């Protein structure tokens, strides 16, 4: 199969992801997460007037987490580089246009928060925004607490849930991850559509944190 349409790219990407599944069962970086990122990237591109190369954006969005490492893994910062390398190798074998592979590689490489690679293309910016959007709102909150549980963190500090009189520590307390990272994500977004969605989702996170304090007494 020659991967010359988004539909064919999606079909092959799904097969690649299924073959790559190592049974780790990380619910924060599963196929459902990938699907949400794909749909959000398409939405942002659409609201921008479709400036992205559809093949590049589709391939990068589907394969952006091809190599997913736990947050505690010392090689975590290289996960996006490894994903980009593997994605390009697999796409090349399945007939993806050679002249577009570099753009796919860059978009996947730059999407990661921990990698710290500046986005040089519109596809990279849209993918990064779409991936970061999944860390906000109700789903982002669920992923936050799920990941904290996998790392044996507590829900929150019962004596000071919002960390107003102590140093924030999101490895110890899940709720601390909101001000440590999630609230700040909105400031890193590249596109106007993403910033508009993020504003509403951050407001939800702040309301949740306030409700925690109210219920904790």
C-alpha positions as CSV (number, residue, x, y, z in Angstrom):
1,X,0.0,0.0,0.0
2,X,1.3,3.5,-0.9
3,X,0.5,5.9,1.9
4,X,-0.6,8.8,-0.3
5,X,-3.9,9.7,1.5
6,X,-4.7,10.5,5.2
7,X,-7.1,7.5,5.2
8,X,-4.3,5.1,4.1
9,X,-1.9,6.7,6.6
10,X,-4.4,6.2,9.4
11,X,-5.0,2.6,8.4
12,X,-1.3,1.7,8.4
13,X,-0.6,3.7,11.6
14,X,-3.2,1.7,13.4
15,X,-1.5,-1.5,12.3
16,X,1.9,-0.1,13.4
17,X,0.5,0.8,16.8
18,X,-1.1,-2.6,17.3
19,X,2.1,-4.3,16.5
20,X,4.0,-2.0,18.8
21,X,1.8,-2.6,21.8
22,X,4.0,-4.1,24.5
23,X,1.1,-4.8,26.9
24,X,2.3,-2.1,29.4
25,X,-1.3,-0.8,29.7
26,X,-0.4,2.8,30.3
27,X,-3.9,4.3,30.3
28,X,-2.6,7.9,29.9
29,X,-0.8,7.1,26.6
30,X,-3.0,4.5,25.1
31,X,-4.8,4.3,21.7
32,X,-7.6,6.4,23.1
33,X,-5.1,9.2,23.9
34,X,-3.7,9.0,20.4
35,X,-7.2,9.2,18.9
36,X,-8.0,12.3,20.9
37,X,-4.7,14.0,19.8
38,X,-5.5,13.1,16.2
39,X,-9.0,14.6,16.4
40,X,-7.7,17.7,18.2
41,X,-5.0,18.3,15.7
42,X,-7.5,18.0,12.9
43,X,-9.8,20.5,14.7
44,X,-7.0,23.0,15.2
45,X,-5.9,22.7,11.6
46,X,-9.5,23.1,10.4
47,X,-10.0,26.2,12.6
48,X,-6.8,27.7,11.2
49,X,-8.0,27.2,7.7
50,X,-6.0,24.0,6.9
51,X,-2.5,25.3,6.7
52,X,-1.0,21.9,7.5
53,X,0.2,19.2,5.1
54,X,-2.5,16.6,5.7
55,X,-0.2,13.6,5.3
56,X,2.4,15.0,7.6
57,X,0.0,16.0,10.3
58,X,-1.9,12.7,10.1
59,X,1.2,10.5,10.3
60,X,2.8,12.6,13.1
61,X,-0.4,12.7,15.2
62,X,-1.0,8.9,14.9
63,X,2.6,8.0,15.7
64,X,3.7,10.7,18.1
65,X,3.8,8.2,21.1
66,X,5.1,5.2,19.2
67,X,7.7,4.9,21.9
68,X,6.1,5.7,25.3
69,X,8.3,5.6,28.4
70,X,7.2,6.0,32.1
71,X,7.7,9.4,33.6
72,X,10.1,7.8,36.1
73,X,12.3,6.4,33.2
74,X,15.7,8.2,33.1
75,X,15.4,8.2,29.3
76,X,12.0,9.9,29.3
77,X,13.3,13.0,27.6
78,X,14.3,10.9,24.6
79,X,11.0,9.2,24.1
80,X,9.9,11.7,21.3
81,X,13.2,11.3,19.5
82,X,12.9,7.5,19.6
83,X,9.3,7.8,18.4
84,X,10.3,10.0,15.6
85,X,13.1,7.7,14.5
86,X,10.9,4.6,14.6
87,X,7.9,6.3,12.9
88,X,10.1,7.4,10.0
89,X,11.6,4.0,9.6
90,X,8.2,2.3,9.6
91,X,6.6,4.9,7.3
92,X,9.4,4.6,4.8
93,X,9.0,0.8,4.6
94,X,5.3,1.3,3.9
95,X,5.6,3.8,1.0
96,X,5.1,7.1,2.7
97,X,6.4,10.0,0.5
98,X,10.1,10.3,1.2
99,X,10.1,14.1,0.8
100,X,7.7,14.4,3.7
101,X,9.4,12.2,6.2
102,X,11.7,14.9,7.6
103,X,8.6,17.0,8.4
104,X,7.0,14.0,10.2
105,X,10.2,13.4,12.2
106,X,10.4,17.0,13.3
107,X,6.7,17.2,14.3
108,X,7.0,14.1,16.5
109,X,10.4,15.1,17.9
110,X,9.1,18.6,18.9
111,X,5.8,17.6,20.4
112,X,7.2,16.5,23.7
113,X,7.2,18.9,26.7
114,X,10.3,17.2,28.2
115,X,12.3,17.2,25.0
116,X,12.3,21.0,24.8
117,X,12.7,21.1,21.0
118,X,11.4,24.4,19.4
119,X,8.7,23.9,16.8
120,X,9.9,25.0,13.3
121,X,6.8,24.0,11.2
122,X,3.0,24.5,11.4
123,X,2.5,20.8,11.7
124,X,4.8,20.6,14.7
125,X,3.0,23.5,16.4
126,X,-0.4,22.0,15.8
127,X,0.6,18.6,17.0
128,X,2.3,20.0,20.1
129,X,-0.8,22.0,20.9
130,X,-3.1,19.0,20.3
131,X,-1.0,16.8,22.6
132,X,-0.8,19.4,25.4
133,X,-4.6,19.9,25.2
134,X,-5.0,16.3,26.4
135,X,-3.4,17.3,29.6
136,X,-6.1,19.8,30.4
137,X,-9.8,19.7,31.3
138,X,-11.6,16.6,32.6
139,X,-9.5,14.1,30.7
140,X,-6.3,15.8,31.6
141,X,-7.3,15.7,35.2
142,X,-8.1,12.0,35.0
143,X,-4.8,11.3,33.3
144,X,-3.0,13.4,36.0
145,X,-4.4,11.3,38.9
146,X,-4.0,8.1,37.0
147,X,-0.3,8.8,36.4
148,X,0.2,9.9,39.9
149,X,-1.2,6.6,41.1
150,X,1.2,4.7,39.0
151,X,4.0,6.7,40.6
152,X,2.7,6.0,44.1
153,X,1.9,9.7,44.8
154,X,-0.7,10.9,47.3
155,X,-3.8,12.6,46.0
156,X,-3.0,15.9,47.8
157,X,-1.4,17.2,51.0
158,X,-4.3,17.2,53.5
159,X,-2.7,19.9,55.6
160,X,-2.2,22.3,52.7
161,X,-3.9,21.0,49.5
162,X,-2.9,24.0,47.3
163,X,0.7,24.3,48.6
164,X,0.2,27.8,49.8
165,X,2.6,27.4,52.7
166,X,5.0,24.8,51.4
167,X,7.1,24.0,48.4
168,X,5.1,22.3,45.6
169,X,6.0,18.7,44.9
170,X,4.1,17.0,42.1
171,X,5.9,13.7,42.6
172,X,4.5,13.5,46.1
173,X,1.0,15.0,45.5
174,X,-1.1,14.7,42.4
175,X,-2.9,18.0,42.9
176,X,0.4,19.8,43.0
177,X,0.8,18.9,39.3
178,X,-1.8,21.4,38.4
179,X,0.1,24.6,39.3
180,X,3.5,23.0,38.7
181,X,2.7,22.2,35.1
182,X,-0.9,22.1,33.9
183,X,-1.9,25.7,34.5
184,X,1.3,26.8,32.7
185,X,0.6,24.7,29.6
186,X,-1.8,27.3,28.2
187,X,1.1,29.8,28.1
188,X,3.1,27.6,25.8
189,X,0.4,27.0,23.1
190,X,1.1,28.3,19.6
191,X,-2.3,28.6,18.0
192,X,-5.3,30.7,18.7
193,X,-7.8,27.8,18.6
194,X,-5.8,25.9,21.1
195,X,-5.4,28.9,23.4
196,X,-9.2,29.4,23.4
197,X,-9.9,25.8,24.3
198,X,-7.2,25.8,26.9
199,X,-8.6,28.8,28.7
200,X,-11.9,27.0,29.4
201,X,-10.1,23.8,30.4
202,X,-7.7,25.5,32.8
203,X,-10.7,27.3,34.4
204,X,-12.2,23.8,35.0
205,X,-8.9,22.6,36.7
206,X,-8.8,25.6,39.0
207,X,-12.5,25.1,39.9
208,X,-11.7,21.4,40.7
209,X,-8.8,22.4,42.9
210,X,-11.0,24.9,44.8
211,X,-13.6,22.1,45.3
212,X,-11.0,19.8,46.7
213,X,-10.2,22.4,49.4
214,X,-13.9,22.9,50.2
215,X,-14.5,19.2,50.5
216,X,-11.3,18.5,52.4
217,X,-12.4,21.0,55.1
